[in-house]
Amino acid sequence: MLIIKILFWVFLFIIFYAYLGYGILLFILVRVKRLFGKKKTIFKKDYEPEVTLFVAAYNEKDFVDAKVKNSLSLEYPSEKVKQVWVTDGSDDGTPDALKKYAGQGVEVYHEDARGGKIGAMNRGFKFVKSPIVIFSDANTMLGNESIRRIVNMFANPSVGCVSGEKRIYQQETQSAAETEGIYWKYESTLKKWDAELYSVVGAAGELFAVRRELFEDVEPDTLLDDFIISLRIAMKGYTIQYDPEAYAIEAPSANVKEELKRKIRISAGGIQSVIRLKQLLNPFRYGLLSFQYISHRVLRWTLAPLGLLLILLLNIAIMGSEGYNSKSIYTWLMLGQLVFYVAALTGWWLEHHKIRLKLLFIPYYFFIMNLAVFLGLKRYLKRTQSVNWERAKRANT
């Protein structure tokens, strides 16, 4: 029973640390760094290199006009901005819809064969000539100063990648899927602190940029291209920086089923990434980057979700051995777990009955996030997760 109790507390600590503890520790470390070091800001007013806005798109005809017009309106010298669209496999007229913008710096590269997003990125990158490449999705609109703010960070030669912020349109009615916006606000805070301490651990595919000379073709079966590309750059000794005011905004998932589909893919890709970037687990080689990577990413894709299941089973075993005791901490921890799962179940019931109560959507969303890890692991092990686009349906805005 002693071993069971030790395992219980170990996994409880891992869960706490992965979701809250690391954030608290990060807050403290950043404050200490501010006390003993000067924040170095490199800003060159005349630093305006040419940039390429790179979009890998599959059947995005409905978003073409809005995306191109948004890109053309961004605050940056227009003669220094080129758009490269790779539309491989699209059969809905996306390439044709882009042709009318040929005279406005928009280049389209198309092949009928569908090779997935990373295949399109590897192929299309060969047509890029500018020193800075900014990736974004066809269905996301960029903030007006996004290019300017991203480019400013590259004025620092130690920066190899810059991640923008993913924002979610806020609507008057909140569904469980729209709780995604709350999650991303928390993630945004952690990213700001990560960047201030040393480096962000992975860029958001909705908006991120790299130095062209640092990009390397990624394995064609890669699921999280943004994550792999950015961290491989960081492993070369460069940092990944973050500016929340350089943002891409999109609608939330249409419903929890669509959000779960998206998170399962991310989880499968996360597990693939942990294996593919196994060298980064070595803190003796990568130091602070390894610490941030393990704390912020690896635990959430591995031990933390497993721990949620194990502490429930271990708590039941402890209660079964010692019996009910209202003064025992194990009794109260068991009660807390039961309350959480009842709240998550109630959130599921409310979601399916179109009743909006944000307080219960949060535990439901948290449960869905961790369920997705188990389902993603299953897909990864069975090799059933396709590399091709599986875009989740988005809510109307």
N, C-alpha and C positions, 0 to 999 in steps of 0.2 A: 504493500500500500504506500510505503514511503516513496518508491520509485514513481508510482502513479501520480502522487502529489507533486513531486518534483517536475515531472513532465507537464502536468497541468499548469504550474506557475511559469514554466519556461515558455510554453506556447501562448499563454495569456499575455506575457510580456512582449512576445514577438508581435502579436496582433496589435497591442497598444502602441508599440514602437513604430510599426509600419504605417499606421493611419494617423496617429496623433503625436507620439513621442518624438519621432524624427523632426516633426514641425517645431516642437518646443525646443529641442536641442539646437536645431538650425537657427531659430530666433536668438538663442543665447550666444551661439558662436558668431553670428553676424554682428550682434551688439558688441561683443568683445573685440572683434576685428575693427569696428568703427572707433573704439576707444584707443587702440594701439597702432592703428594704421591710417594713412590718408587715402581716401577714395580717389583713384586716378580716373579722370574723365578726359578722353582724347576727342577733341572736336575740331574739325577743319572746315571752315566755312566754305572754302572753294573746292572741297573734295567731292567731285561729281563724276565718278567713273560711269562708263556705259553699263547698263544693266539689261538683262533679259528676263522677262516674265514668262515662265515656263509652265504650260498647262498640259497635262496628259489627260485626255478626255475620251470617254466612251459613251456614245449616245447621249450627248448633252445639248442637243439642238435647242431645247427650251430655255437654256441659260446663256446661249452664245451672245445674244445682243446685249443683255444686261452686263455680262462679264467683260466683254470687249469695251463697252462704253465706260464702265467703271474704271478699267485699267487705263484708258486714254485720258481720263479726267484727273488722275493722281498728280499730286504736287511734286513735279520733278521735270527737268528739261525734256520736252517731248522728243527732241532729236537724239536723245541719249537712251531712249527706252524702246526696246524691241519686244514683240510678243511672239513666242514660239508655241504653236499648238501641235500636239501629236495626237492624231485621232484614230489610231489603229483599231480596226475591227468595227468601227462605227458604221451602222447601216440605216440610221434614221435621218440622214441628211446633214449631220453636223459639219462635215468638211465643206459642203456646198454653202451652208449658212455663213461660213467664215470667209468665203472668197470675196465678198463685197468689201471687206476691210483690208484687202491686199495692199492698197495704196496708203495705208495708215500705219505701216510698220508691223503688220500682222503676217506671219509666215505659217503656213499649214503643211504638215507632213503626214501623209496618210498611206497606210497599207491595209488591204482588205483583211489580212490575217489578224486574228486577235491573240495577242501574246501577254495580256495582263498589263497592269500599270507599270511595273518595273521593267518589262520588256520595252514598253513605249519610252520610258525615261532613258534607258540605256541607249536605245536607237536614236532618239531625238537629241540627246545631249551632244552628239557629234556635230550638230548643226549650230551649236552655240559658240559665239566668238567673244562675247563680253566677259570682263573679269569677274563680275558678280552675277550670279544666277538666282532668281527668286522663284521658288515653286509655290503654286497655290492650286486649289481645286476649282473646277469650272462653276460649281454652285455656291461659291463663297465670294462675297464682296469685300474689298479691302478698304480700310480707313484711308482718308485722303492723304495723310502724311506717312503712310506705311513705307513707301520706297525711301523717302528722305531719311526716316529714322533708322531703318535697317542699314542703309549705306553709311550713315554716320558712325555706326559701331565698327564697320570694317576699316575705318581710319586707323584703328589700333591693329598693328600687324600680327599680334598674338591671337586675334579672333579669326577663327576659320569658318564658323557657322553662326548664324543669328536666327533665333526662333521668335516668331511673332506670337500673338495671343489668339486663341480661338474664343470667340464670343458667341453666345446663343441669344437669338431674338427672344425678348421677354414678352409674354402674352398675358392678357388679363386673367385667363383661366390657366391654372397650373395642373398639368398631368404629371404622373410619375416620371415619364420620359423627360419632361421639362425640368425636373430636378437636376438634370444634367448641367444646367446653368449654374446651380449652386456648387456642384462638384468642381466645375471649371474655375470658379472664383477662388476656391480653396487651392486648387492646383496652381493658379496664377500667382498666388502669394508665395507658395513654396518655390516656384521657379524664380521669382525675383530674389528670394533669399539664396537659392542655390547659385545663381549667377553672381551675386555679391560675394558669396563665400569663395567660389572658384569658377564653377561651370554648371550650366544646365545639363541634365542627363537625358538627352534626347529632344529632338525638335518636333513640333506639331506639323503634320503633313498639310494642314489647311493653309499654313504660311510659314515658310522657312527659306533661308538663303545660304549659299555656300560660295566660297572662292572657286572659280572654275577649275583651277589647276589642282585642287584638292579632291575633286570628285573622281571616284572610281566606279566602274561598272559593278553592279551588285548581282549576286546569284539570281538567276531567273525565277527561282521558286520562293523568293523572299516575300514575306507577307507584310512586314512593317518597313517599307523602304526608307521612310523619313528617319526612323529610329536608327537603323543600321548605318545609313549614310552619315548622319550627324555624329554618332558615337565613334565611328571609324576615323573621322576627322579629329575628334577629341583625343583618340588614342595615339595620334601622331604628335601630340604635344600642344595643339591649339585648343582654345576654349570655345564653348558654345555660349553665346550671350543671349540676352532676352530683353525685349522691350514691349511691355503690355500696351503701349500706345500705337504700336505697329500691329494692327489686328485684322483678322478675317472673321466675318460674321455670317452665320448661317442659321437656318431654322432648326428647332429641336427635332428629334425623331418623332414620327407621327404617333407612335404608341410604344408601349413597353416591348411588344413583340419585335418591332423593328430595332429598338435600342439594344435588345438582347442579341439580335443577329449581328449587329455591329460590334458589340463587345466580345462576342465569342470569337470573331475573326481577330480582333485585337489581342485577345488572350492567347489564341493559338500562335499568333505572330510573336507575342511576348515570350512565350516558352521557346519558340524557335530562336529568338534573338539571344536569350540567356545561354543557350547551347552554342550558338554561332559566335558569340562574343565571350566565350568562357575565359579567355586571357584577361579580360577586364575584371574578373573576380579576384585577381591577385593584387592586394594593396601594396605589397612590397615593390611591385613594378609600376603601378599607376597611382599609388598614394591616395590623395584626397578625392580624385575622380572615382576610384574604386569604392571608397566609403560612401560617396553620394549615390553612386549607381546602385549599390547593394541596398542601401537604406531606403531610397526613393522608388526604385523600380523592382529589383529582383525579389524582395520579400513579398511585395504585393502580387507577384505572379507565381509565387511558389509556397513558401511556408505560412504566410498569413491566412490565405483561404483554407489550407489544410488545417491550420490551427483552429479555425472556427468550428470545424467538424470535430476535431479531436478533443477540444476542451468540453464540448457537450457530452461526448461519450465518456471522457475521464471523470467529469463531474457526476455523471450518473453512477459510475463505478464506485466513486468515493461515497456518495449518498447511500448506495446499496450496501456498502460495508459498514458505515457508521450509523446509518439510520437518520431519521429526521431530528434536527436539533435547531430550534429557532435562534440560538445564540451562535451557531457555527457560521463562519464566513462562507463556507461551501454551500450552505443552504441559501444564503442571500445571493451568491453568484449564480446558483442554479435558477433562482427566481428571476434574476436580471436577464438571463438568457431566454427564459420562457416568455418574459414580457417582450423582449426584442422580436422573437419569432412570431408571437401573436400580433404585434404591431405590423410586422412585414406582411403577414397573411391578411390582416385587415386592410392594409394599403392595397394589396392585390384585389381584394373584394371591392373596395371603393373605386379603384381604377376601372374595373369591368362594369361597374354600375354608374360610371360617369359622375361620381361624387368627388369634389375637390377638397381635400384636407391635407395641406402640405406637410403638417407635422408627422403624418403617417406615411407619406410618400418617401420621406428620407430613409427610414429603415428598409422600406421596400426596395428602393433604388440601390442601397448598400448591399442588400441580399442578392439582387440581380447581378451586381458587379462581381460578387464572389462566386455565384453560381456559374457565371460565364467562364471563369477560370477552369472549373472542372470540365465544362462542356468543350472549352477550347483545347484542354489537354487531351480529351478523347479524340477530337478531330485531328490534332497534331499526331498522335500516336497511330491513328488509323490512316493518316495521310489523305483525309477526305476534304480538307480545307483548300478550296481552289485559289490560285493566285490571281484569277480574273476578278474584275470589279464585281462587288456584290453590294451596290449602294443601298443603304437603308432609306426607306421612304421618309420624307420630311413633312412636318406639319406645315399647313398654309400660314403665311405671315401677312 
